[in-house]
Amino acid sequence: MKLDTLLAALPLAFRKLNPRQMIHSPVMFTVLIGSIVCTAVSIQQLAIGSDSAVFSIIVTVWLWLTVLFGNLSEAIAEGRGKAQADSLRAARTSVMARRRTRALVPAGQAGAGRDSDGNTVYDEELVPGTDLEVGDIVICEAGDLIPSDGDVIEGLASVDESAITGESAPVIRESGGDRSSVTGGTMVLSDRIVIRITAASGKTFLDRMISLVEGATRQKTPNEIALNVLLASLTIVFVVAVMTLAPMANFASALPTPVVLVALLVCLIPTTIGALVPAIGIAGMDRLIQRNVLATSGRAVETAGDITTLLLDKTGTITYGNRRAVNFIAADGVNQQVLIETARLSSLADETPEGRSIVELALGDPGSKGAQDVTAQLTVDVDVIEFSAVTRMSGLNLPVGHPANSTSAVLEVRKGAASAVERYVKERGGFLPQELAEAVANISGTGGTPLLVATYNGERAQALGVIHLADVVKPGMKERFAELRAMGIKTIMITGDNKITAAAIAAEAGVDDFVAEATPEDKLAVIKAEQEAGRLVAMTGDGTNDAPALAAADVGVAMNSGTSAAKEAANMVDLDSDPTKLIDIVGIGKQLLITRGSLTTFSVANDVAKYFAIVPALFAATFPGLGLLNIMGLASPESAILSAVIFNALVIVALVPLALRGVKYRAVSAARALSRNLLIFGLGGVIAPFIGIKLIDLLVSLIPTIAQR
Amino acid sequence: MDLNVFSLATQLAVLIVVLAALHQPLGKYLANTFTSHKHLAVEHGLYKLSGVDAHADQHWKVYLRSLLAFSVVSIVLLFLAQLLQRFLPLNQGMGAVDPWVAMNTAVSFVTNTNWQTYVPETTLGFGIQMMLLAVQNFLSAAVGLAVVVALIRGLTRAQTSNLGNFWVDLARGTLRVLLPMAIVGAVVLIITGVIQNWGGTNIHTLVTGAQQTVPGGPVASQEAIKLLGTNGGGYFNANSAHPFENPTAFSSLFQVFLILVIPFSLPAMYGRMVGDKRQGYTVLTVMVAFWLASTIFMSWAIGAFNGSGTSVGEGFEQRLGVAPSALFATATTLTSTGAVNVAHDSLPPLAGGLAMLNMMLGEIAPGGVGSGLYGMLILAVVAVFIGGLMVGRTPEFLGKKIGAPQMKLVALYILVTPTLVLLGTAITVATPALAAAAPAEGPHGFSEILYAFTSAANNNGSAFGGITSSGPGLATMLALAMLIGRFLPIALVLALAGSLAKQRKIPATTGTLATHGPLFAVLLGGISLILTALTYFPALALGPAAEGLLK
């Protein structure tokens, strides 16, 4: 951790000493009360010149430090978000908006109030962006900052959204469709758009982001509340145990000073986790924000950890958006390299992703290396045959003398839909070899798209072979799905493809289930069915028609490029519009919970050692036999108590980085995660304080007044 | 007396073999009893007579209200009967009981505590012993069974707040489970030599010419349910150290068996009722582990600190010796029984401390009839909460989410007993008039008080006998501890059951924390130890540890 972040957080840590804030954490509030009591006792002891004043003062100081360390962890976590919020706030500078007022002439009067193109003419007025209301219509032109969130209802513009996404490339926003939403604070770079405002001032996406990253609207999440209940009850148990200890010890004529009792109490209550709970929660949100995902609530992050079903769109999430060439199949008697070179030629002018993928595969294919010296480029004399919906083919006509044309006539090179090319070949005296017909059927049968490649040299057309186009599953997806399965998460692929294609991709990607020929209503139905069975569902979506499903899903992640209806319905927005991130989001949710659970375990397990430090120190003077419990061999009762208190405070500081970073999260089954964390934080939590307290004792016992026994 | 390791091992082995053979069949029988839809003819008659609608499925609040109403009526009845003993049949000439003692005794028997402020031989006749105390022995145990069954129903049911019918559960627990077992138990006890007569008080003339009065009575019939129902109220003041109640080493072992048999079979019932036997085995493993560890440590503590040689010290039964005493003392404090075959006051300090620790653990290993299992399941909820987080899920227990509402109930449950024990002890030691009831000097006197409140709040009923609890002050405080220690946790358990039943069931996946298997057992054991026992560490340090650890 950097020193300046620490220093920046310090003032906030002191401000958080306000009891009205402290009361939200019952554990730390108890420590605060204890510190105040000890301060009073120390002052009184100092006044009467008591021998134990030095000891009391040191304990008191460390108690205050315990409180401060707790506040500091929260302040550091909040500080991280603050920097981000400041940069966002800069984008929210007050903007003047061009608001459209009523039409000059009431609509309906023929000819009136229309410009030369027949469009209705409106009057405009300049108003501050903060005065805009939902439903207002504003106009933005190149160079304007968009005053508030809205939907484009007219026009198309390129918009710079870097203020929000950090992505410098401009995006296109246009009326209608799924790219109609614009965000306040972003800038129109070109053209002119008309926007209907969908968020009132102070409630825009940007405002929500700011308050989220600042933690201003941070409310305790359900699990945090439940954990606090447990921590509060542990605190009360120990308050009772320590308060009742006073009369009991008095009965044995071994009444400890209030300072010692407070020290015992503070060591026993779960201060470690109590101090770190807020920081863990803030850090969890922060991890999402760092990955450019905004959650509308901490609750959504928590729920992400519970997800048992992931609904994934095939396109863009599991596969690359487009079909790609994956194989060349040559006809009998046709040289494979000839086929590859011809296929490449046929696609040289084809700028579609499919066409480019053919060129890439041809060049990247080791088999084509031998043919590289004959690699021909487009020259001016080559006729480009564009794809058309009628011919369903594209290709080139190579003139005589072109390096790739060894014939003495114009060589026609074609590739296209199997049926179209088959007809092309047959009409020109050729035929479709049996093996190619089979290959075409095979590829179709497994969900791929077959393209036939043919040439015609003016005499007879020849079918050279087949290009296999397929949806290509992104690398590593199969492994990720296997991980998810190990974690008990079921994946369902949603696609508009037919069943055969969908089944093939599903098998290749290794998803557990798929829904083919899916409509947005199907998504909603799948979610409802899964939830009916008690499972929690996460999904991504961007279109307006995804909105009901996004709202129904337990975790709905909208793409920032999507419509405002989708963003409104979702409980998370991914600024990068990367649907694959859903998997990361689940991981972040789990990591948040794991961190909370592990530190709770550690905190509770710590108590064992503290008992062995403090209890013998309390009563060994009266009952020497209890000295046997001093298994750590601590130097004196004072040093024992002090060491426990110091350890208790320092362990908070030591764990702050872990709380902020999160416990290392691995995609493994629950049983393995538990055994690992139980070993590290449970067993480690029992052992660590024995070592820590002993080490501190060795140092503390160097203080003259503390050392004697 | 030195510990005879062979004797201990043999007796433990016999217990383990017999309990291992019985727990599954008995668990199955229990599960069938509480899930069957058929009523026995005698039950039909009872329902008709008392106007109970046996088909009504009760909301958890109604279930609780029925339970509380039944218990309040029982307490009042028991209290009045003692005051009016003079007018009741079979009173053997004994008159009204002191009202403070009567109040304490009424509460004690209805809460399954069976703390005995009274001296049975001189206070209560056959009539009250048989018709009221023995009946409460059955009913208070059946109430415990009903509560744990309701909790299990909360775990298994979905989208309802109803937990079954208290009256049906009470009747079945009594008539189908406890009564037949108690009859068999009584017969075996009679065979071992426990008396069962109407002999009243016999006067014998000894060879020396001195006259000795020896009271008799229907002991075996009451003895069986005293142990089976983890009640512990002895027919005689000396309890199971009395030769008429516990004549031989065999009867002593059999009594330990009776104490343990139902509590150790409840996990099997639980496993069957939730449809996953492994759940039951895991809970059972934790219980057995605590029981074995405690028994062995108890034997060691008694053997090592009780002087060497052939005779055990004051307060021990010479007939029995170390191993049977240790077995009995462990079983009685790890369950809510409180019957004794050795004066716990006379246990060496560390052994006495262990007896307290056993109770402080919350009597969960295996615990009282019903109360042991529901106590353990509450701790399992805490274990699930912490463990569930550690695997990256918000916690769920058998498909039910453990959220803030559930944790509130569990947190309160955990608070109840330590607060009662520590507060009661603190008030007593801070009040000289009350503290005077414990005459022993120094830490031992403190132990007597701590033991009394530990025993009362945990509904155990055994005592460090040196303490006199018949005065108004202690009798009232202990009665309060018993009442709150019994019914507040029950109310919380039923509320929890209601909130669990309301939820739908979440199917388990590999990402779900498994609540079975060694890993969870370790977690559950660790949490039980840290959350319950450690709370008392400072208090124990002032009592048994201060007395027992010598430099």
Interface residues (C-beta under 8 A of the other chain):
Chain A: P222 N223 I225 A226 L227 V229 L230 A232 S233 L234 I236 V237 F238 V240 A241 V242 M243 T244 L245 A246 P247 M248 A249 N250 F251 A252 A254 L264 E302 T303 G305 D306 T308 R485 A486 M487 G488 I489 K490 A533 G534 R535 G589 K590 Q591 L593 I594 R596 G597 S598 T600 T601 V604 A605 D607 V608 Y611 V615 P616 L618 F619 T622 F623 P624 G625 L626 G627 L628 L629 Y665 S669 A670 A671 A673 L674 S675 N677 L678 F681 G682
Chain B: V382 F385 I386 G387 G388 L389 M390 V391 G392 R393 T394 P395 G399 I402 G403 A404 Q406 M407 K408 V410 A411 L412 I414 L415 P418 T419 L422 L423 T425 A426 I427 V429 A430 A435 G442 P443 F446 R504 K505 I506 P507 T509 T510 G511 T512 L513 A514 G517 L519 F520 V522 L523 G526 I527 I530 L531 L534 T535 Y536 F537 P538 A539 A541 L542 A545 A546 G548 L549 L550 K551
